[in-house]
Amino acid sequence: MLHEIRRISAAVNEVYIMNTDNRPIGVLDSGLGGISVLRELVKLMPGEDFLYYGDSANAPYGTRTPEEVIDLTKKDVDFLLERGAKAIVVACNTATSVAIRELREEYEKKDIPVIGIEPALKPAVLAKEHSKVVVMATPMTLSQTKFNSMLHVYEDEANIIKMPCPGLVEYIEGGMLEGPVLDEYLEKQFEPYEKSEIDAVVLGCTHYPLVKNEIQKHLPGVAIYDGGFGTAKQTRKRLTECGLLSGKESGGEVKIFNSKNTEDVLELSRRLLNL
């Protein structure tokens, strides 16, 4: 009987070992924006190691052609896979909208889970009946079929307003997270709308949560939603399904890379991660 218990215990331990994976999770963005998602990933899975790659040299993706976005995003993925990533989180709304189908077709057949991000439209719409919801995003994201298909699902339940924000990513990439120039830009963006009638704002670009406090100043009391936490939950779910979690509860490390590779950009990235 004792021998049988030991045999079963050994088998359980063997399965446990087989279902853990200490390789890092790769996270990518067109620049610094995906750090807002990385923060949620680290909070939810503090035992995991992460590799973050920001392609600031080619930011923003939201003003490029779909073909350029697909090509750049595949290069980002390959950069992370070459450094041992076990899964890829596309922490960029534009790249998700444009390239996620191609990425999954190419990499998931190699047993590399690919997780994208979506604007948090559903919780914003459902928070209040017949709400007025403003979606701030890059022009590219707002023009893509993926976003517009989501919009059509909820358009009868809320007044959903697309707000393209050209130039905002560039401000954030340049380290402008507050100040009069950013204030003037945001004031101009919201000028056409009656602020008192806005019930919620959806941040449809991962850069935008990095200036969430500044956006909130222009819309006091308005609920602001972003997709970072939902993406982190989906990542943990997919890794669990694939047996790829590390099994550690704490002690994970984060390595940050950027295509600009300047100390200023890397230091800003580290500072944003610890906000």
Secondary structure, 3 states (H helix, E strand, C coil): CHHHHHHHHHHHHHHHHHCCCCCCEEEEECCCCCHHHHHHHHHHCCCCCEEEEECHHHCCHHHCCHHHHHHHHHHHHHHHHHCCCCEEEECCHHHHHHHHHHHHHHHHHHCCCEECCCCCHHHHHHCCCCEEEEEEECHHHHHCHHHHHHHHHHCCCEEEEEEECCCHHHHHHCCCCCCHHHHHHHHHHHCCCCHHHCCEEEECCCCHHHHHHHHHHHCCCCEEEECHHHHHHHHHHHHHHCCCCCCCCCCCCEEEEECCCCHHHHHHHHHHHCC
